[in-house]
């Protein structure tokens, strides 16, 4: 690639080109797109109702009729895993979106204005950090009661401290740069400085954290459902599927291992994409193939 071509590249094109050079990120993106595609087109890629029971076909091994077998109620595991992807991705995206908006806003205010606002916000963040993320989410769901809405809220709250601290540290570093001082000297208002100078330069680490946090949120949602605090049967959810099929693991291991593999592949693909984005967005890191 010539120097002139590199100069004509937009930031998005540069990041995309560097991601394509990272084989692990490409593999992760392909797997993630496949999972999202299955979730979006679930009614068209499955032929069984994920909640319909058929006791005559209970605990059937993988076959032509049921490619991933059936569970203890005769439900098709492939259909339940595909529809479970819809649920897991929705919980992950909604909970992290909540954490992203609230946490980034708190970190931005604390880092930019400092003083008493910074002290109040960061002491609130310290309170949330008193418990590990999963235990905090578990405590919130235990207080509010089981259910997907409460799981989304609980996981979102548990990730707010991470986004707040990341955004605050980025803002504190950017706040001292010369172009911010120049904008202040020219009389630019706070909102213009924040939206025009602070946020665009603080967004890169937030993008990486969002991708990596999605993996953690999906894993947390599966863990809460496994403990009976998330999706309730017969809703097809990966963690709940593992919990309800666990007593039958000796006679039908596929009912447990298949949803477990779905969780593993989804989390791994998000981590691979997140690592690739980190390498592409941070010029100090060398791309790895």
N, C-alpha and C positions, 0 to 999 in steps of 0.2 A: 504494500500500500504506500502510495506516494505521500509526500508531506502536504501537497495541496489537497488531496482527497481527505486526509485526516483533519485538515483545517475546516473543510466543508461539512464534516460530520456534526450532527446535532448531539447533545449529551445522551439522548435516548438511543440513538444509533450506535454510539460508542459503547454504552453499557450493554446493548443487545449483542454487539459483535464480541465483546469480551465474555459474555455469558455463553455464546456458542463455542468459544474456545475451551470452555471448562466442561469436560466430558461428564463429570459427576453432576453438575448442575443441569446439563441437558437430559441425562437419564432421569433425574428427579422431576424435571418439568414434564417429560413425557408421561411418567407414572401419574403425576398429579393431574394432568389434562385428561388422562384415561379415567381416573376416578371421578373427576368432575363430570365428564361426559356420561359415564354410567349413571351418576346421580341425577343429572338433568333429564336424561332420556330413559329413566327407570321403567315407565309403563311400556316402552317399546322394546326393551331388551330383556324383559322378563315375561313369563306366561302364567305365573301363579300369583294369587293374592298372598302377600307376605303374612297376613294375619289369619288366614283361613286354615282351620284344623282338619286333619284327616287321619284319624287314629289307626286306620288300616295300614297306613304307610309310615308309621312312626319308626324312628331310628333306622331308616334305610340308608345303606352306604351309597356313595356316589354311583350314578348309573346314567344311562342315556335319558331317562325320564327326569331325573333330578341330578344334575351334573355335580352338585356339591353335597348331595344327600339330603336327609330330612332330620328334623329334631324330634324331641320326645312327644310332640303333639302332631307330628306328621306334616309340619310346615316346611316348605321348600327353603333350604338354607341360602341358596343363591339369591332368591328373590329378597329374602330378609337382609342379606348383606348389602345388596344394591340399594334397597330402600333405606337401610341403616346409614349408608354413605350420605344420603340427603340430610338426614337428621344430624349426623356428626359434623358435617361441613357447615350446616346452618348454625348450630350451637357455637362452633369455633369462630365463624365470621362475625356473628352478632356480639358475642362476648368480647372479642378482641376489638371490635369497632367501638364498643362502649369504653373499654379501657383506653383505647387510642385517643378518643375525643376528650374524655375527662382528664386522663393522666397528662396528656400533652398540654392541655389548657392550664392545668395547675402548675406544671413545670415551667411553662412559658411565663406565667404571671410571677411565679416565685423568682425565677432567674433574672427577668428583666427589671422588675421593680425593686426587688430586694427588701431590706429593712424588716418591718414588722410583718408585712405580708409574707415574706419569705419564711420567717420564723413560724408563723401560724400554719402555713401550708405544709412545711417540712415536718413540723411536729405531728401533724395529722398523718402524714405519710409514715413517720416512724411508728405510730400506733398500729397502722395496718401491717407494718413489717415485723411487728412483735411475734406474729405467728407465721410459719411457712405458708406459702401460697395455697397448697392443697388443703391444709388444715383450716385456713381462713375460709376457703370456699365451703368446706364441709360444715363449719360452724354456722355460716350464714344459711345454708340449705337446711340444716337441722333446726334453726330458729324459725325459718319461713315455711318449712314443709317441703316435701318432695314435689318435683314437677319441673318441666323443661324451662319455663319462664324463670323460676327461681334459680335453676342451674346456670342459666345465661347471666343473670344478675350477679350471682355469687362468683363465678369465674371472672367476669368482667371486673368486679371490685378487687379480686385478688391480684389482678395484673396492673391495676392503676399505679401502684408504687413504682413498678419497673419503668413505665413510660414517663412518669413524672420526674424521676431521678435522671433518666437519660436526657429528656428535653431540658431540664434545668442545667445539667452540666454542659450541654451544647450551647445553650443561650449564654451562660456565663463566659464561655470562651469567645463566642462571637461578639458579645457585648463590648469587649475591649479592643476590637479591631479598628483600624483607621477609618474604614469607609462608614462605620456606624458613627464614629465621632464626627466625621465630615457631615453626615446627614443631620446630626443634632445641631451642629454649628450653623447649618443653612436654615434651621428653623423647622425641620420636618416634624410632623406630629408623631406621637408614640405609635398610633395605629399604622401609619405609613411605614415607619421604621420596622415595626414588627412584621407586617405582611410583605414588605418589599425587600428587607435585608435579613432579618433574623430567621423567619420560617424557611425561606428557600434554601438557606445554608445549613439549617439544622435538620432538614428532612431526611438526609441519607441514612444516618444511623437509625432513625425511626422506622424507615422502610424495612431495613434488615431485621430490627426487633419485632416488627409486626409479623413478618413471615415466620420467624422462629417461634414467636409466641403462639401462632396458630397451631403449631404442632403440640405445644404444651397444653393449650386449651382443649384440643380434641382428646388428648390423653387424660386430662383431668375430668372431662365430661364422661368418658368411658369408666373411669375409676368411681365417680359418684354414682353412675348407674349400676355398676357392679355391686356397690354397697346398698343398693335399693333406694337411693336418694334422688335419682335422676328420672329418666324415662321409665314409665311403669308398663309392665306386660299388659297386652300383647304388642305394644309398640316395638317395631324392629329397631333396636339400638345395639351397637356392638358390645358395649360393656354389659348391658342387661342380658344379651344373648349368652355371653360367657357365664354369667351368674346362674341363669336358669338351667343351663345344660351341664353345669359342673358335676352334679351327682351322677351323670351318665357317661363320664369321660372314659371309663374303662370299656364300655361296650360301644360307644359311638364318639370317638375322639374328634371326628371331623366337626361335630356340632360346637366344639370349643376352639379347636385350632383354626378353623376358617375365619371366624370373626376376629380372633387374635391376630392372624396374619393380615387382615384388613387394617387393623389399627397400626400394626408394625409398618406396613408398606406406606400408609398415608403419612405417618409421622416421619418416616425416613425420607420420603420424597420432599416434604416441606423443609426438613433440615438441610437436604442437599441444595434445594433452591435458595434457601436463606444463606448458606455458606457461599454459594456462587454470587449472590447479590452483594454480600459483604466484600468479597474480593474485587468485584467489578466497580463498586461505589467508592472504595478506599484506594486512592492512587498509591498509597504507601505499601500496599500488599501486591505481591506478584501473583499473576494468574497461574493457576495450576491446571494441568490437563488431566 
